[in-house]
């Protein structure tokens, strides 16, 4: 069987599935239930400095987006960092790590952006036996208004500064958790690297309002008639997370920097995709809150079975293999042609492909042939856009077939081999402007 154990920054865990810093990791009870279920590690819910406790709302903390089948697609939360006393958290972390020495335990930390605050808390965290620290520079609500969370993560200079303090005052590996609420994710990652951080984790939640109650006109979740922006997570944010992970993995200034992938991981396949883009492990929150801790067992068996099928003996065999295939648009092969093909035996004659193509695309699918209801692709009009595949309700009914190079079926003209080199092609606006 494949070995799915992970070695992230020298922190070993029996599998790459960690629980992210969130309500599921707020106390020893939850964490031990997670370890009993099979999770390889946890990032303890974010600790604050000693003193007056954080006060969370006592009403609804979550808003949601559902699919037509009521499946949870996205979750918005307005919960703050732990509202439990620092002393209690530190004591429980110590006890849990002693009982579960083979599992990864990471301390997430968020304190004011001054050197003394970090200097004070880091040794205390280290005493728990934690395997590493994660700097929460991502939380977009509540704490950011206090100059922490994403308020720090949006300023690369602050990220570098705090990372340097943590490397100065702690011997533990330092992971910087990045906010997606920024224009270019590469800049905060570069700052973390420059500050000596050992790794980055991403993405934290996306600032959002998921809905508005049209009876009282308050954003959801509503607290006594008022609402606030919160942090969006769940399956819906996975595409954003994958893109940001890929940007860091292929950036020459951060290439090779370890990455912990976060954002919508629900199945073993999601995890494998993050690992293929360079992640050394993945962190999960929303899926565990939706389906419970035992969901990890399917993730473990699914990843192991797939690796056996592919002949991979460890996650290092495929980690990062997708990174070289992520490129900028101008380097895509414009001589690559595909056409849609409809399997008439699978077609249920619903007409969605025709409607989508006729109304919004290239009028390349018939709806009748010889007076009978029939859906077929018109090659001369099909540009291979793939829209019909995505709207078809029957899996594999419509597929894309690659054509051999030679003639453009839309024009009947020979395909120009140089057309693939967009940077020098005459239709490129920059090339055209230079010629003029």
Buried (B, 14 or more C-beta within 10 A) or exposed (E): EBBBBBBBBEBBBBBBBBBBBBBBBBBBEBBBBBBEBBBBBBBBBBBBBBEEEBEBBEEEBBBBBEEEEEEBBBBBBBBBBBEBEBEEBBEBBBBBBEEBEEBBBBBBBBBBBEBEBBBEBBEBBBEBBBBBBBBBBBBBBBBBEEEBBBBBBBBBEBBBBBBBBBBEBBEBBBBBBBBBBBEEBBBBBBBBBBBBBBBBBBBBBBBBBBBEBEEEEBBBBBBEEEBBBBBBBBBBBBEBBBBBBBBBBBBEEBEEBBBBBBBBBBBBEBBBBBBBBBBBBBBBBBBBBBEEBBBBEEBBEBBBEBBEEEEBEBBEEBBBEBBEEBEEEEEEEBBEBBBBBBEEEEBEEBBBBBBBBBEEBBEBBBBEEEEEEBBBBBEEBBBBBEBBBEBBEEEEBBBBEEBEBEEBBBEEEEBEEEBBBBEEBEEBEEBEEEEE
